[in-house]
Amino acid sequence: MLILAATPIGNLSDASPRLREALANADVIAAEDTRTTHHLMSALGLTTEAKFVALHDHNETAKAAEIAELARDRDVVLVSDAGMPGISDPGFGVVRAAHELGVTVTVVPGPSAAIAALAVSGQPTDRFAFEGFVPRKGQTAYFTELAREPRTLVFYESPHRLADSLIAARDAFGADRPATVVRELTKMFEEVANGALGELAERFAGENRGEIVLVVAGATVTAMSLEDALADVRARVASGERLKDACREVAEVTGIPSRDLYSAAIAKPSAP
């Protein structure tokens, strides 16, 4: 059996009884960094006879099938350095390989920085998109592609790149877009900083430390009549956009279904 086990993201008290049991009874422990997992088990007062296997970004492709094969007849516990494995951490490849082999996959739920940050941010939680780590390069273009996304957006970021990413987000989303920087969750210096992106870019312009989650409110859907939306579609088509692309873009902004815009545009073509 393959067991995905979430580990604390800071506070050791968040280690669940099931996590302790899984680690103590494992036959094999696949860990992002075996030293980190050894330290965690020592801090939790756990001992094990398990075989340790390193599973990280650089070897997951090569190791996935091997680890999944081990889980055919042994309990393999898969952990990352912190939080839920497979979520912007190694694990996905092993889970897929296990399913392909018909190996049972189960989970020991627990801490997740993305979900915890979203919950404490005060940004809308009814619909959200987790984007993982912000790219190292091309941040402005990356954020610009997301500028019209109506769902709340959740990003991971390095403290060393936070300042640049906030500037890029401000430029793409607008200085007034509500956002939250969540830093050092569950740790002694936990910080939840709310504000507009312009304000946050100034606040975190210097050197930053700790594990960072950035939560950005989604774009506001603009109320617009079908006729006005159709006029926008026609203007976009006149400027060179494909009709389907124009309908999709306007639909994202207005909330009017793309298929309705397309049908209306076909039924009432613009005057020559």
N, C-alpha and C positions, 0 to 999 in steps of 0.2 A: 504494500500500500504506500502511496505517496501522500505525505501529510504536509500541507502548506501551513506554517506556523508563524503568526504575527508576533514580533518581539517589541518591547518597549521602545518608544522614540525618545525617551529621556528619563522618565521617572520609573525606577525599578519596581515600584509598587503596582505598576500597571501590568506586570507579568501575571497572567491568569493561572489558576490551578491546572487547567488543561495544558497550557504551555509547559509548565514544570513537569507534568506527567509525561508529555510527549518527548521532551528532551531526555528525561531520565531513562525512559524505556526504549529509546530508538536503537535500531540495529545499525543504521547509517545516518549521519547528519551531514547534509550538503549545505555548506555555509558560504556566504559571499566572501567573508574573511574569517578563516578558522580561528585566528587569534582573538578577534572580537567576540566570537561565540564562546570560546573558552573562558574569556574574561566574564561574559554574561553568566555563564553557568557557575563560575566560582562565586560571583557576587550573589547569586541566588542560592548558594549552598548546595548545588547539585553535582553529583558525580555520574559518570557514564562509562560504559565499556564500548560505546559506539565507535565505529570507524568514521573518521572525518574525511570529507571530500570537499575540496575547494571548488566553488562554482561562482564565477564572476563574469563580467562583460566580455573579457578577452577569451574565455574558454567555453562559454555556454554552448555555442554551436557544436563544438567537438564533443562535449561531455553530456549533452542532453540525453541522447539515446542510451548511453552507458548507465546513467543514473536512473533513468526510467526502467531499464532492464533489471537493475538491482531491486527495484520496488515490486517486482513480480512476486517474490517470495519473502521479502523482508520489509520491515517498517522503515521507510526512508523519510526523515524529517527535513524539510527544506526551509531554511531561514535566510533572511538578508541581515545586514548590519542593524537595521532598525525598521520597524513597521511591517507592512504586509509584503512578502516576496512576490515578485511579478509585477508590482506596480511601480514603474520607473526603477526597478531593481531586477536582478536576474531571477529567473523562475519560469517565465512564459514558455521558453523552449522546452523545458523539462515537462511541464504540464501537457503541452501539445504532444510530445513524444509518448508520454504515459497513456494518453487517450488513444493514440494510434496503436499502441501495443495491447490495449484492453486492460490496462492496469487501473485499479481503483484509485481515485484521487479524492481526498477530503481536505477539510480546512479547520484550523484552530483560529477562529476570528480574534481580532484584537486591534491594537492601535494602528491608525493610518493618518499620517500628517495631513494629507489632502482633505479627508473628510472632517477631521478635527478642526482644521483651519477654516473650512467653509462654515462649519457650525457656529464658531465663535465670531466670525467676521461681521455678522449683521447684514451681509449682502443676501439677496434672494436665494433661497435654497430649493425652490420647487422644481427648477430646471437648471442644470449646470453641465459644463463640459470640462473635463480634466485634460489639460494639455501637456502635462509632464514638464520636463525641463525646457526653459527658453533656449533656443539655439544660441550657440556662441557667436555666430556671425549673422548679419542680416536681420537684426532684431526689428528694425523699423518696418521693413517689408513684411516680415512675419506678422507683426501686430496689425499692420494695415489690412491684411487679408481677413483678420478677425474683427475688424472695427464694427461691422454691422451684425455680428452675432448677438442675438437677443438673450441667450442664456448666460448666466454667471460663468466666468472663466476662472479656472484655478491653475496656477503655474507653480512649479518648483524653481528656485533660483539660488545660485551661489552667492554668498555675501559679498564676494569680490566683484561680481557683475551686477549686483542689485541696482546700484546708482545708474549705470548706463541703461539697464532695462527699463527702469522707471521713466527715464527721459524719452526713450523710444516709445513706450506705451503712452505717455502723455502726448507726444507728437501725433501718434496714430489714432488714439481714442478721443483726444481732446483733454485739455487741462481740467475740465469740470467733471469728468467721469468719476463716479464714486469708486473707491478701491480700499483695500485693507492689506497692510503688510503684517504678517504673523511671523513672529520670530521666536525661536527657542521654546517651542511648545512643550509643556509639562516640566520644563526645567526651572531653575531658580530665577533666571532673568527673563522669563516669558514676557513677551510684549505683543499687544494687539493694537496696531496703529491704524485708525480709520481717518479718511479724508479724501479730498479730490486728488487726482493723479498729479496735478501741478503742485499741490502742497506736499505730497509724499515725496515727489522728486527733489524738492528742496530739503525736506527733513532728513532724507537718507543720502544726501549728496556726498557725504564724506566716507570714511572707512566704516564698514559694517562687519558684524560678527554673527556667528550662529547659523543654525539651519533656518532657511527662509521659505515661506509660502506666500505667494502674491495672489490675492483674490480680487477680481475686477468685475464690477457690475456689467450686465449685458447692455446692449444698445437699446434705447427706448424705441418701441415700435410706433411709427408715426401714423396717426389717424388720417386716412385719406379716402375719398370716395373712389368708386370704381372708375368713374370717368376721368378723374384727375390722375389716378394711377395709370390708366390706359394712355393718357397723354404723355406721361413720363416714359412709358414703354416705347411709344412711337418716336419720341425724341431720341432715345437711346439707339433705336434701330436706324434712324436717319443719320446718326453720327457714326454708324458702322458696326454696331453690335448685332449679333445674331438674335433673332426673335426669342428663342428659348432662353438664351442667356439673359436678355433684358428682362424677360418675365420673372426669371428666378431672382435676379438682383432686386427688382422692385417688390417682389413678394416678401423678401427678407426684411425690407424696410417698413412695408405697410401692413403686413400680416394678411393680405389678401392672397388666397391660394394661387400659386403659379399657373395651375391648369385653368382657373377662371380667367386670368389675364390673357392667357394664350388663346382661349376660346373666343373671348371678346375681340381680341386683335384680329383674329381670322374672320370673324363674322362682320366686323366693322373696320375694314382696312382704311388707312388714312387716305385723305383726298390727294390726288396727284398734284 
